[in-house]
């Protein structure tokens, strides 16, 4: 299933799909187009979620291995997505119905809040096990959102956090049953809407200035 954008009481709900939802160039283009729409239509808040057992498995390593000459361009596109979500002019929640790995977990971290299915799925930065170091931008993003304890526990160990474990480390903000995941995400957002878009963008840009700068510098 391709990415889809719907609305619940004006709150945008962006579904990443029902597969592994890896960051192919086409996938990144779809997300960018949806975010353009969400901002242009003045949605007061955004939920991103998915329909299968993955929120996202992150980088499209198969595409990247076949297009090594475009690695710098590709990483810049991924960084651009993170930077944009980090500073969106609305409240944002990533609702994780299943696994969030690598760059997929980083996309979740770029949101204001995260809620995870209580009984299934892992949140994981596997880089330490797959021998792929974090870029400066990726590291800055994670460290801007997590406590030092949580950053060390997740970045240096490749640990797979269950929802209760992720909640204990403040990696996520809440858990919910699968059947009520999107409703719970909407419940987190409803009290936060609406806010002035320009003001919220300015606040987030100051809060996360270092991470944003690292994400928008040349990646490689």
N, C-alpha and C positions, 0 to 999 in steps of 0.2 A: 504494500500500500504506500502511495506517495505521501509526502507531508500534506497536512490539511490544516486550514485555519477556520475556526468557527467562533461564535460569540455566545457568552452566557451572561445575560444582563449587562451587556456592553463590555464585559471583561473578555479579552481575547484568549482563546485556548488553541495553542499551536501543537498539533500532534505530529511527532517526528516520524511515525510510521510503525509497521509491525514486524520489521526485520531487525538486523543488527544496527541499522541507522548509522552506518559509518560515514565519515566525512568525505565522500567523493566530491569532486568539483561541482557536479550537478546538484548534489545535496546542499552544499554550501550556497549555491546560487538560489535554490528554492528558499532556504531559510532567510537569506538576505532580502528576497522579494517579499516574503511574508512580513518581515520586520518593517520594511518600507510601508506596507499597507497598515500595519498596526499603529505606527507612528502617525501616518497621514490621516488616519481616521480618528485619531485622538482617543484611542482606547485608554481607560483609566488604569488598567492593570493587565498583566500578561501571565498566563500559566503555560508552561511547556510540559508536555508529557509524551507518552507513546502508547501503542496499542498491543504490543507483544511482550515477550519476556525480557527485552532490553529497552532501557532508556536510550542508551547509545554505547556502542563499543569503541567509539573514538576514531582515531586516524584510519584512513583507508590505506593500510600498509601495502596491500596488493597493488593498488594504483601507484603508490609512491615508489615501489620497487621497480615498476615498469616505466616510470617517468622520472628517474633520478636527476635528470638535467633540469627538472622544474621544481626541485625540492624547496629552494628558497622562495619561489613564488607561492607554492602550496602552503608552506608554514605561515607565510605572511597572510594568506587568506584565512587560515584558522585563527591566527592571532587577532585579525580584524573582527571576526565574529565574537571572540571573547571580549574584546574591548568595547564593542558595540553593546552587547548584552550587559556588561558591567555598568554602563552609563546610560541605559535606556531611561527616557523621561517618564517612567511609571513604575509602580511597584511590580516586582516579578517574583514568581515562585516556580521552581522546578519540581514537578510531581513525578517521582521515580517509581514506575510500576515493576521494575526489575533491575537488571544489572546496569550499572554506570561505571564504565572502565576508561582509564586513560583520559584522552581528550573529551570523552563523553562526560566523565566525572568533572573535568575542568569546566565544561559548559554549565553543568549544574552549579558549580562553585561561583560562577560569574553572576548568577541570579542573586537577588536580595535574600531569598529564603529557599529552603529545600524541605520537602516532605517525602517520605519513602514508604513504600509498601512494607507493612510490619512483618510479614511472615515469609517473604521470599526476596531474593536478589542480594547482590553485593555491591558495595561502593569501594572502588579500588583504583589506586594509581600504581600500575604494575611495572613502572619504568625500571625499578631496581632489579627486577627479575628478567626483564627482556632486553636489558643492556641498551636502553635508549635514555640518555640523560635528559632532564628537563631543560628546555630553553630558558633563557633569562626571563622572558615574558611569562611563560607558564609558571615558573617558580614564584615570580613576583605576585601573580594572580592568586595562587594558592595561599601564599604567606600573608597576603592582604586580608584574607577571609578567615583563616584558621588561627587558633592559638598556637604558640610555639610548640606546645606539647602535642597537639593534634597534627601539626605540620610534620614534625619528626616521625610520629607514629605512622603517618600515611605515606610520606614521601620517601623515607629511607628503608622501609620494610616490605613494600608491595603487599601489605596486609589487606585481606578482603574483609571489609567491615559488614556485618549484618546490620539491619536497621537499628536494633537496640544498641549495638556497639557504636554505630555512627552517632546516635543520639547522645550517648554517654560522653563522647568526645566533642560534642557540639559541632560536628560536621554537618548534621542536618538539624532541623528545628522541630520536627514532629514526625510521627508515624501514623499510619492509618490502614485499615483493611483495604484490599484491592478494590472492592466494590464501592468504597466511599472515598477513594484517593482524590479524584478531581474535586468532589464536593468539599473535602477538607481543605484543599488548596484554595478554593474560592472563599472558604470561610476565613482563611488567613488574610486574604486580600481585601475583602469587602470593607473592613473598618479603615483601611488605608486609602480609600479612594473618595473623591478625586483629589489630585494635587496638581498645581501648576507645572506644566511640562518644563518650561525654561528654568524654573527654580529648582526642580528636582534634578535635572541634568547638571546644573551648576553645583549642587550639593554633592552629588556622586562624583563629579569630576575632581572636586577638591579632596573628598574622602579617599579616593583611590588614584590620586595623581601619579604616584610612583609606579603602580601596576599598569596604569593606562600608558604611561610613557614607555615602559619596558615592552609592552605589547605592540606599540606603534613604531618602534625603532626597527631597523633591519634585523631579521630573525637569525640569520646564519652568517 
